[in-house]
Amino acid sequence: MTHFVVRRAADATFAVPPRLPYSSTGFRRRTVVDEADGAVHTGFGVCELSPDGAIGAHVHAYEESFHVLSGRLILDVPEGTYLLEEGDYGLLPTGVPHAWRGAGDTVARWADMLAPVPRARYGYDTQAVPALPVLPAREPVRIDVRDPRTRSFGHFEAVQMDPGKQSQDLLAVSASMRTALLVYSGITVKMMVDSDLGAVASTMFMVQYAPDGVAGSHDHPFEETYLIVEGTVDATFDGERHRLGVGDAAWAGAGCVHSFANAGTGPVRWLETQAPQPPSRHSYRFTRDWDYLRSTLGEKP
């Protein structure tokens, strides 16, 4: 059984998604992780939509989280129409009808996290539905974390990863943990999608390592995916070492022992997802803790 996958940006290919029931124009997707890789809980990809493109209304038997990497696009759901721009992210719960439309004058790119993994033998757990009404008077709403209408969305900027620039204006816009920054051992974590946003099957967040940032070898009872957006990192999965750069992606299955170390002189940053959501206790099993126990008992590692 596959326990990890590494995909290189140089080898990335975008294609029209096969055999999906909804109509689409100008839409392509690069599959990073799917059931063919051995994933049970994770479907992950990078999508592209042309300015004049569209994806017809449909529903999924899984929840979908997304993060806009570049460009602009419009998302239609029953409760409203939203204009998404670079840095915006959000959640589409299971069974919610939605459609996508191109906007602006460049191709829009976004990462999507699908949990649990779509299954080809069941039509990728997707079904077309009647078109959503597009009302001329209903202008697309831009994402604002203080606006109750956009409570299923958020916005990320790289400055949010800098502990020295966490102003009250930045931090006090919401009572959500998504405005907080977790800092430890040269590593900073900015939560984006989790139960606070309504997710039940997965999480999505941004991770940044300082030049001396290191995460020792560990594993956990859930799957993780990583999409590098800045810098380079040395990643080891079940004893195999890989140097990952911008655009590279990797997936670690449950039980895969992995570690990370910043391989450059500046920060390294990546988009990370987890599925299912980590348990409240014992989410991480670090190798060093068990090595310490063995040494304390006088045993050889």
Protein Blocks (a to p, Z undefined) as FASTA:
>chain_A
ZZbdcddfklpccdddehiabdcehiacddfbdfknopakbccddddddfkbccdddddf
bdcddddfbdcdddddfkbccdddehiacdddehiacddddehjbdcdddddddddddfk
lonopacdddddddfklccddddfklmklmmgccddfklmpmklmcfklmmmpccfklpc
cdeehiacddfbdfknopakbccddddddfklccdddddfbdcddddfedjddddeehia
cdddehiacdddehiacddddfbfbdcdddddddddddfbhkbccfklmmmmmmmnopaZ
Z
